[in-house]
Every structure is written in C-alpha cells, then in structure tokens.
C-alpha cells in the first residue's frame, strides 16, 4: 500500500509541474511590447535619430518620406509603449484580489508619483480576457478612478493549454485626454484605438491603429497599418493630412495623403504616396526611395515632371510602386 501511495503522490506532483498559477495566467493575458510596437526602417539594429525635422526633398539628403514614416511610428509607439509600461509597473505587484475569473492589482502608487492606479483583468470566455487600467490622483477618493486604457485580449495557448505571454491578438483604446487630465503626460489628446496580432514567432506581426479627436476635428485624424516579420524588414501604411505639395507661391494648405512605406532589414526602403486636395487640382503621386544610410536616391512626382532624380530600376530596393489601400 505504501508503494502504491507513493507512486500516486508522485504522479500527482508530476501532473502539477509546470502548470501556470492563476496570478501568472492573468498577468500573461495582457498585451506586451512585442505585440503592439510599430517597427521602423533601421540599419545595423539602430534607427536614425534626427532633430532636424522633415527636410525638403533633395537627392543624397536624408529622405523626407523616411523621416515622415519614422516620426509617425514614434507617435504611435510613444502612446502605446508608455501605457504598457504602466501595466508592467502595476503587475509587478501581487494582486489585491484574485478569483477564478478576475484579478485586480491596486490601488497602487509610487512614493514620488502623483497618481494611483488600479488594473482589472477579467476572464470573459474560455480563452478571452478584458482589461481596464484606471487612474486617479492618489489623494482623491476611489470614486475618482477613471479608465485610461481598456481592451480585450485572446492569448495563444501552448500544447498544454497554457497562456503564452507575448503572443495573441486583441484591441485596446488609450484615452490621452484622461492621461493628460491626470498630468501623467505633458501633452496629448484624443483616443488611439489599436488592434494587434502576433500569432507566433514566425508569422507577421500586424498593428492597425486609428487616432481620433473627441471634438470632431477630422483634419488631424489618422489611420495606420503595420506589418512585419522579424528579420525581414516591414511595411507601414498611414493616412493623414500633410503639406507635402509646396510649389512656389502656394499656400500652406494640407493635402489628404496616403502613404505606403516598405523597407528591408538593411534599412533601405521606399515610400509611395497619393495626394489630393490642398493646393492640388486633382490626385497626384509622389515616390521616393532611400538607401541603407536613409539618403534619398530616387524621386518622382506626377504633379511636376521637373521634380525628380535617380533611376527606379537600379536605385530602388522595391519595384514597382505599390500604393496604400487605406
């Protein structure tokens, strides 16, 4: 009997080995940087950093459309990654409440911080979760908590049925107006809606984002789509308003533009643009290619045949032009 009992206990112990505890499971059911970060053209693992702003289109100078692409990715990443950093800080602590379907972290605050945070993660289905990060001034009553980040997440499961952190798909909404009201950020407004998917380590990571202002100002609205496979470059589509067409004597009216930027792992890439409105009488196209040093090597503008340089077939890493469907 003793031998059989020991074998049974050993089997139970082995069965339980490697099983994820409830706290870790809820923590793993949150989006991570690998899922939502929008990549940018880089060389040798480092992105170009420039404080010069977007410069006029000019051969052998830093590509204007590269800089516009990089600046746009920085805007999205600045919002998403800083908010996810808040999640990470909160979930480093032990949950204050933990049940079969809910985990709550907080209220939590740092000694020198002005705000307190509370994160609630709920299991809403067999493999689906919702989450909400709420903040308030740490001196205020709990009734002052307001959601600054909300979302849903469907994680990828491993062969044992366990949640795999860093993989899955979901959607989240970041409310910059509320973050600014809490003085957690110095500037920012509107809401950024982000849909993301990272099914495994070899498939493309995709991020779709929409920026909207609550006051109905459509001139500053923007849509984005990013797709990349690790080690294979990436592509980024975005739609916004920008004053790209600047003929002599023209106004500063902004054109409606859609841009598709593509790049290789070396950093060399290409942007294809469609423009309308502003100072343009109709629709126009603008195409620019850059090398691995981000210098502009090819330019073509349908609105002015005199504007252009380079040879597309030999100077561009991608041919032909491909325009965004946003």
N, C-alpha and C positions, 0 to 999 in steps of 0.2 A: 504493500500500500504506500509505503514511504517513497519508493522509487517512482511509482506512477504519479504520486502527488507532486514530486519534484519536477517530473517531466511536464506535467500540466502547467505548473507555475512558470517554468522556463519558456514554454510555448506562448503563454500569455504575455510575458515580458518581451519576447521577440516580436510578437504581433504589434505591441505598442511602440516598439522602437521606431524612430523616425517620423512618427505621427506629429503633425503640427498642432501646437496648443491653440486654444481659441484666441488668445491675445495676438499671437503671431499671424493667425489666419486673417483677422480683421485688419491688422496693420498691412498685410501683404495685398489686401484688396483695395489699395489706393493707387492712383496713377503715380508714376515716377518720371524722373527727368528723361530717361531713355525713350519713354513713350511719347512725350509731348514736345521735346526740343526740336526746333526747326534748324536744320543744318545750313551751312553757307559755304561758298567756294573757299577752299583753303589750299595752302601749299606746305608741304613738309610738316603737316599737323598744326600749323599756325595760321590763323586768319590775319589778313591785313588790317592794321589799325591805323586809321587816318582821322585827324581832326580838321581836315581842310574842307569838309562838306562836299557836296556834289559839284564837280567842276565841269566847264564846258567840254563838249565832245571834241577831242583832239587826238590825233594819232600819236602813239607811244606814251601818252599820258595815262594816268590811272583811269580805267574805264568808268564812265559816268553810270552806266547801267549796272555794272558790278557794284558800285558804291550804293546805288539805289536798292539793289537786291539785298546787300549786306545790312543796310540801315533798316530795311523793312523786317528782316529776320530778327534784328536786335530788338525792335519794338515788341514783337510777339514774345520772344524769349524773355524779355525783361518783365513782362506781366506774368507769364506762366511760371517761370522758374522761381521768381521771388515768392510767389504764393505757395508753390510746392515746398519751398524752404520753410515756410511757416508750418506746414503739415509735418515736416520732418522734425522740427523742434518740439512740437506738441507730442508726437507719438514716441519720442524718446522716453517719455514718462510712462508710468504704469497707469492703465485706465482706472478712472474713478468708479465706473460702472461697467460690468461685464455680464451679459446674459447670453442665452443661446442665439439670439438674433440681433443684439445691439451691443456696441462698445462705445463708451463715452470717455473722452480724455478732457480733463479740466473741470472747472475753470483753472487755467494755468497762466502764470505770468512770470516774467523775469524781474529781478530786483530793480534794474535800472530802466525797465520798459514802462511805457505809459498805458499799455493795453493788456487786457486779459483775453484769453482765447478758450474756446470750447469746441471740440471736434466730436461729431456724432456720426458713427458708421453703422448702417443697418443692413442686415441680410434680407433682401426683398424677394428672393426666389432661391431655387436650388443652387444657382451659381451666379446670382446677380446681387449687387450691393448699391446702396446710395450713401452719399456722404455730404456733410454740411459743416463748414468751418464758420463759426460765429465769433465776433469780436465786440468788445466794449471798453470804455475807459475803466481801468481797474478800480477806480474809486466809485463807479456807478453801481447801482443795484443790478441784479441778474436780469431784470426785466429789460434792461437796455441792450442786451445782446442782439446783434443784427448779423444776418448771414452775409459774408463777403465772398464765399466760394461754395457753390453747390454742384453736385454732379452725380453721375451713375457710372458703374464700372462692372464689366464682365471679365473676370480674370481667365487666363488659360490654366488648365489643370494638367498636372503631370500624370504618369501612368498609374500612380497610386491614388489619383483623385484629389491631390493636394493643390492648393493655390500656388502658382508660380509668380513670385514677385517680379515686376518689370515686364510682364507680358499680359496682353489682353486688349480690350477695346472699351471705349467709353466716351463720355461727354462731360464737359464742365463749363460753368459760367463764372467768370471773375467780375465782380462789381467794383470798378475802380472809384466810382463816386463814394461808395461807403468806406473804402480803404482810405480815401483822401479825407473824408469827414473824421475818421479816427486818427488822422495825422500819421498813419502808418507809411504813407508815401507822400512825397513833396508835391508831385504833380500827377495828373491823370484824371480821366473822366470816361464816362460811358461804360459799356459792358463788352467783354470779349468772350464769345462763345467758341469753344474749342472741341472738336471731335477728333479722336485719335485712335490708332490701331497699330499694334505690334504683335502679330500672331506668333512669331518665333524669331530665332536669331538670324535666319537667312532670308526671310521674306521682306518686302519693302515695308518701311515704317511710313505711315501716312498721317498727315495732320491737316485738317480743314478748320479754318478759323474765320469768324465774322466779327468785325468791330462795328458797334452801333452806338450812337449817342441817344440818350433819352429825350432830347429836346427836338428830335425830328430833323436835325441838320444833316441832310444827305450828302453834302459836299465833302464831308470828312469820313463817310462810311467807306469800308474796305472789306474785300473778301480775299482769302488766301487758300492755296492748296500746296502742300509739300509732300514729296515722295522721295525716298532714298533707301538704298541697300548699303549696309555698312561696307566700306572699302570700295564702293563703286560710284562715287560721286552722288549727284542728286538733281532734282528739278523742283522749281518753285514757281507757282503761278500766283499772280495777285492783280487785283482790280482796284483802282483808286483814281483820284484826281490829282494831276501834277502839271505844272507849267513846263512841259518839255519842248514845245514848239515856240521858239523865240526869234522870229525874224526881226530885222531892223525896224524900229518904229512901232512894233506891236505892243499890245497891252500885256498885262500880267495875268490875263485870264487863264484859268487852268483847263486843261484838256481832260476828257474822260479817257483813261488808258487801261489796257490790259497787257500784262507782261508775262511771258514765259521765259524763265531763265533756266539754263541747263549747264552743268559743269561736270568735269571728270575728277577723279581722285587727285590729280595734279593741281587742280585749281583753275585750269584753263576752262573757258566756257563761252556761252553765247546767250544773248537776250533778243527776243523777237517781240516787237511792240505794235499794237494797233492803237491809233489815236483818233479822237473825234471831238467836235465841239471846240470851245475856247476860241483861238484865232484861226482855226481851220475852217475852210468852206465845206469840207467833206471828210471822209475817212482817209487816213494815211497810215503808212507803216514806217517803222524805224528798226533797223537791225544792226547790232553791234557784237563783235567777237573780241575776246581778250585772251592773252596768253597766260602761262603759269605765273608770270610776275604781275598779272592783273592789268597789264598795259593794253590799251585799245589798239587792235591791229586791223580791224575791218569795220567799215561803217557804210550803211546805205540808208538813204531817207527818200521815200517816194514823194514827199512834199517839196523837195528841192534837189533835182538831179546834180546840182553843183556841189552838194554836200556828200562827201564820201571818199573812201580810200581803201586800199587793200584789195586782195583777191579772195573771194569767198571760198573757192575750191581748195586753196592751199593754206589760207590763214585761219580758217575756222575749224575747230575740232568737231563741230556738228554741222552737217548739211543734209537737207535744205532747211529753210526756215520752218518753224512749227509755232503756230500761234495758240494762245490760251483760249479755252472754251468757257471761261468764267463769264 
